[in-house]
Amino acid sequence: MTQTTQHPIRYSRLGYARLQVTDLAASIHFYEDLVGLKRDSGPDGEVWLRCSDKPYDLILTEGPEAGLAAVGFELESRAELDKAFTHIETLGYAPKWSQPDECATRKVEAGFTFVNPDTNLLVDFYVGQEIAPDAFEPTVARIARLGHVVLNVADYSKAHKFWIEDLGFAISDHVPGRIAFIRAWPNSLHHTFALLQGERDNLNHINFMVTDIDDVGRAMNRMKKADVPIVFGPGRHLPSTSIFIYYLDPDQMTVEYSFGMEEIEEVGGREPRILEPKPEVLDTWGSLPDPRFGKTGKILAHHG
């Protein structure tokens, strides 16, 4: 199969995910003490957590419903940001430049936001994010980065158009019409995002990539001791080759650790594969997900 998707935007990385949680104190404990993120100061109403040299990788806010409030992507350059704004404006998605005070708060040079009209998910593009004043020091797990965000989507064709055709994400592997593992091109990680056909629009999971297989094994025992439900794994994904474990946060939203991931280079990288719709695609070791896996966490409508 030939990769025919055009790439109107050059991405650097998945920058952050913003979750709304119903009990901020419980979620801070979970993500800091059990997942292993470092808490840093954020603006009023936000808790910043990080696993990198950036000021935040996960943003928590408190509200009446748990879910995904926004995703942010860092682009390669200011010129690329300007080009992306024009492209997205031409598509009719009404992007809005962030004001200087907003950029200062977010610790970025410049950025803009727009809304996916299908799911109402807020998408944030930016450049020039500051480096955190101190290094990230791993605690309970050697986390390398925020790896990816995965959505369940009620209308797969609309989601495919938005993320792949309009925003230029590259397909790495897919079950046509049902599942797409996509990367923020030309970022080489097998997927920084993924789409799964579902009954409704909701968060499937967020992922943190760890640097040692022992981090997966230790997480299994650490979560069990803390009475955190493990809902899938340990196992190995066929598409990305990653070894994984999934567990639930205090709001029952699904979180993943994964170790190892195929990388597909911008030049000379392989073409996308068509996968068979069978359980072995998700786990070559043969485990099956708990019914709670990937079910909780609304995509929270953006207003304003």
Stockholm file with secondary structure:
# STOCKHOLM 1.0

chainA/1-304         MTQTTQHPIRYSRLGYARLQVTDLAASIHFYEDLVGLKRDSGPDGEVWLRCSDKPYDLILTEGPEAGLAAVGFELESRAELDKAFTHIETLGYAPKWSQPDECATRKVEAGFTFVNPDTNLLVDFYVGQEIAPDAFEPTVARIARLGHVVLNVADYSKAHKFWIEDLGFAISDHVPGRIAFIRAWPNSLHHTFALLQGERDNLNHINFMVTDIDDVGRAMNRMKKADVPIVFGPGRHLPSTSIFIYYLDPDQMTVEYSFGMEEIEEVGGREPRILEPKPEVLDTWGSLPDPRFGKTGKILAHHG
#=GR chainA/1-304 SS CCCCCCCCCCEEEEEEEEEEESCHHHHHHIIIIIICCEEECCSTTCEEEESSSSSCSEEEEECSSCEEEEEEEEESCHHHHHHHHHHHHHTTCCCEECCHHHHHHHTCSEEEEEECTTTCCEEEEEECCCCCSSCCCCSSSCEEEEEEEEEEESCHHHHHIIIIIISCCEEEEEETTTEEEEECTTCCBSCSEEEEECSSCEEEEEEEEESCHHHHHHHHHHHHHTTCCEEEEEEECTTTCCEEEEEECTTSBEEEEEECCCBCCTTTCCCCEECCSSGGGTCTTCCCCCTTTTCBCEECCCCC
#=GC SS_cons         CCCCCCCCCCEEEEEEEEEEESCHHHHHHIIIIIICCEEECCSTTCEEEESSSSSCSEEEEECSSCEEEEEEEEESCHHHHHHHHHHHHHTTCCCEECCHHHHHHHTCSEEEEEECTTTCCEEEEEECCCCCSSCCCCSSSCEEEEEEEEEEESCHHHHHIIIIIISCCEEEEEETTTEEEEECTTCCBSCSEEEEECSSCEEEEEEEEESCHHHHHHHHHHHHHTTCCEEEEEEECTTTCCEEEEEECTTSBEEEEEECCCBCCTTTCCCCEECCSSGGGTCTTCCCCCTTTTCBCEECCCCC
//
